[in-house]
Amino acid sequence: MLTKRLNNGIEIPVIGLGTYKIGRTDEETYRAVRMALDAGYRHIDTAPLYLNEKPVGRAIRESGIAREDIFVTTKLWGTEILSNRIQEAFDTSLLNMGLDYLDLYLVHWPVKGKLDFTWQAMEQIYQSGKAKSIGLSNHLVHHIEELLQKATVVPAVNQVELHPYLTQKELVDYCSRKGIVVESWRTLGSGKVHFLEEETLKEIGRKYDKTPAQVVLRWNLDRGLVVIARSSDFHRQKENLAIFDFQLTSEDLALIDMLNKDYRTGFHPDEITF
Ligand SMILES: NC(=O)c1ccc[n+]([C@@H]2O[C@H](COP(=O)([O-])OP(=O)(O)OC[C@H]3O[C@@H](n4cnc5c(N)ncnc54)[C@H](OP(=O)(O)O)[C@@H]3O)[C@@H](O)[C@H]2O)c1
């Protein structure tokens, strides 16, 4: 699997498996993650919010793949920040997953008034060596600007909603200048937004014999991003990995960029409350 180098030298596989609602039960989740690891995924994204760290961790542990060959991310939820339980939340995630360390630990959403406090605790976790990298999720430019004033560790990643209807150009450019890798979520629309039906994506796909989903995933990679995509289906899991044998032209990229509507399906990061 192709990787990208984070600002601390750690390599991150450019496609990760999303696990939000990947199964209705723990057993389904376990099977979907095992299937994905069999399909070739080496990067798994979860969060306490998804209530599946246990089956996700079990799938990783029982996969037969060496731990160091799988990049594992989980996240810190806002209520844990507000109740001053950041270290405990991290320890609980590790315990739930049955792992000794994480590859990446993210602040799931910014908590207003707590950015520095949160990041200091994240830095301590990073210094302990139990999270190989630390980063952000759903942080806007102004959140990152504020946090960087006191940070000693620059976040490795910012994982944000990003797809052809929300191209996030300003944020991507800003993060790139700061050496922060952007990861996309809701990359495929999650059934909530239907850009995969866009004729532009179908037409580009026909040129390369690729599906609209593969075109969108490739658009992310060709913009220098890491993508998190979810599928519970083995064939679609494989389809989403089969994007390394073609490349979009600058004209293709520009056409996809033009689909932007600044349309969010999730919370605005300044409006979420816990
Ligand atoms: N940081 C955050 O705040 C945040 C928020 C939301 C999500 N995330 C992360 O990002 C991940 C991805 O986002 P998401 O779960 O919202 O959904 P998504 O990956 O954008 O979309 C998943 C949906 O697309 C379908 N799909 C997958 N491959 C496809 C293909 N090749 N062609 C057509 N349809 C396809 C899946 O159906 P099948 O399963 O039937 O294939 C599923 O319904 C999450 O799972 C989570 O890990 C992070």
The ligand as a Tripos MOL2 file, in Angstrom:
@<TRIPOS>MOLECULE
LIG
   48    52     1     0     0
SMALL
NO_CHARGES

@<TRIPOS>ATOM
      1 N1        -13.6020   12.6840   11.9390 N.am      1 LIG1
      2 C1        -14.9050   12.7120   11.8040 C.2       1 LIG1
      3 O1        -15.6050   13.5640   12.3890 O.2       1 LIG1
      4 C2        -15.5640   11.7110   10.9270 C.ar      1 LIG1
      5 C3        -16.9210   11.8560   10.6000 C.ar      1 LIG1
      6 C4        -17.5050   10.9040    9.7880 C.ar      1 LIG1
      7 C5        -16.7500    9.8440    9.3080 C.ar      1 LIG1
      8 N2        -15.4470    9.7070    9.6630 N.ar      1 LIG1
      9 C6        -14.6160    8.5610    9.2050 C.3       1 LIG1
     10 O2        -14.6460    8.5260    7.7940 O.3       1 LIG1
     11 C7        -15.1440    7.2640    7.3810 C.3       1 LIG1
     12 C8        -15.8260    7.3610    6.0330 C.3       1 LIG1
     13 O3        -16.9630    8.2030    6.0670 O.3       1 LIG1
     14 P1        -18.4430    7.6440    6.0920 P.3       1 LIG1
     15 O4        -18.4670    6.4000    6.9220 O.co2     1 LIG1
     16 O5        -19.3000    8.7550    6.4590 O.co2     1 LIG1
     17 O6        -18.8180    7.1940    4.6460 O.3       1 LIG1
     18 P2        -18.1600    7.0990    3.1760 P.3       1 LIG1
     19 O7        -16.9300    6.2910    3.2030 O.co2     1 LIG1
     20 O8        -18.1400    8.4450    2.5760 O.co2     1 LIG1
     21 O9        -19.3180    6.2900    2.4440 O.3       1 LIG1
     22 C9        -19.6490    4.9730    2.8200 C.3       1 LIG1
     23 C10       -20.8200    4.5320    1.9610 C.3       1 LIG1
     24 O10       -20.3850    4.4190    0.6030 O.3       1 LIG1
     25 C11       -20.7020    3.1210    0.1180 C.3       1 LIG1
     26 N3        -19.6020    2.7170   -0.7670 N.ar      1 LIG1
     27 C12       -18.3690    2.2890   -0.4200 C.ar      1 LIG1
     28 N4        -17.6320    2.0270   -1.4990 N.ar      1 LIG1
     29 C13       -18.4090    2.3160   -2.5650 C.ar      1 LIG1
     30 C14       -18.2130    2.2330   -3.9630 C.ar      1 LIG1
     31 N5        -17.0620    1.8260   -4.4660 N.pl3     1 LIG1
     32 N6        -19.2390    2.6030   -4.7600 N.ar      1 LIG1
     33 C15       -20.4070    3.0210   -4.2540 C.ar      1 LIG1
     34 N7        -20.6600    3.1050   -2.9490 N.ar      1 LIG1
     35 C16       -19.6670    2.7470   -2.1010 C.ar      1 LIG1
     36 C17       -20.8020    2.2370    1.3510 C.3       1 LIG1
     37 O11       -21.6830    1.1750    1.1160 O.3       1 LIG1
     38 P3        -21.2220   -0.3790    1.2950 P.3       1 LIG1
     39 O12       -20.7440   -0.5090    2.7120 O.co2     1 LIG1
     40 O13       -22.4600   -1.1350    1.0270 O.co2     1 LIG1
     41 O14       -20.1490   -0.6370    0.2970 O.co2     1 LIG1
     42 C18       -21.3730    3.1920    2.3720 C.3       1 LIG1
     43 O15       -22.7790    3.2680    2.2810 O.3       1 LIG1
     44 C19       -16.0140    6.8200    8.5560 C.3       1 LIG1
     45 O16       -16.3500    5.4710    8.5100 O.3       1 LIG1
     46 C20       -15.1630    7.2230    9.7060 C.3       1 LIG1
     47 O17       -14.1090    6.2960    9.9300 O.3       1 LIG1
     48 C21       -14.8400   10.6360   10.4500 C.ar      1 LIG1
@<TRIPOS>BOND
     1     1     2 1
     2     2     3 2
     3     2     4 1
     4     4     5 ar
     5     4    48 ar
     6     5     6 ar
     7     6     7 ar
     8     7     8 ar
     9     8     9 1
    10     8    48 ar
    11     9    10 1
    12     9    46 1
    13    10    11 1
    14    11    12 1
    15    11    44 1
    16    12    13 1
    17    13    14 1
    18    14    15 2
    19    14    16 1
    20    14    17 1
    21    17    18 1
    22    18    19 2
    23    18    20 1
    24    18    21 1
    25    21    22 1
    26    22    23 1
    27    23    24 1
    28    23    42 1
    29    24    25 1
    30    25    26 1
    31    25    36 1
    32    26    27 ar
    33    26    35 ar
    34    27    28 ar
    35    28    29 ar
    36    29    30 ar
    37    29    35 ar
    38    30    31 1
    39    30    32 ar
    40    32    33 ar
    41    33    34 ar
    42    34    35 ar
    43    36    37 1
    44    36    42 1
    45    37    38 1
    46    38    39 2
    47    38    40 1
    48    38    41 1
    49    42    43 1
    50    44    45 1
    51    44    46 1
    52    46    47 1
@<TRIPOS>SUBSTRUCTURE
     1 LIG1         1 GROUP 0 **** ****
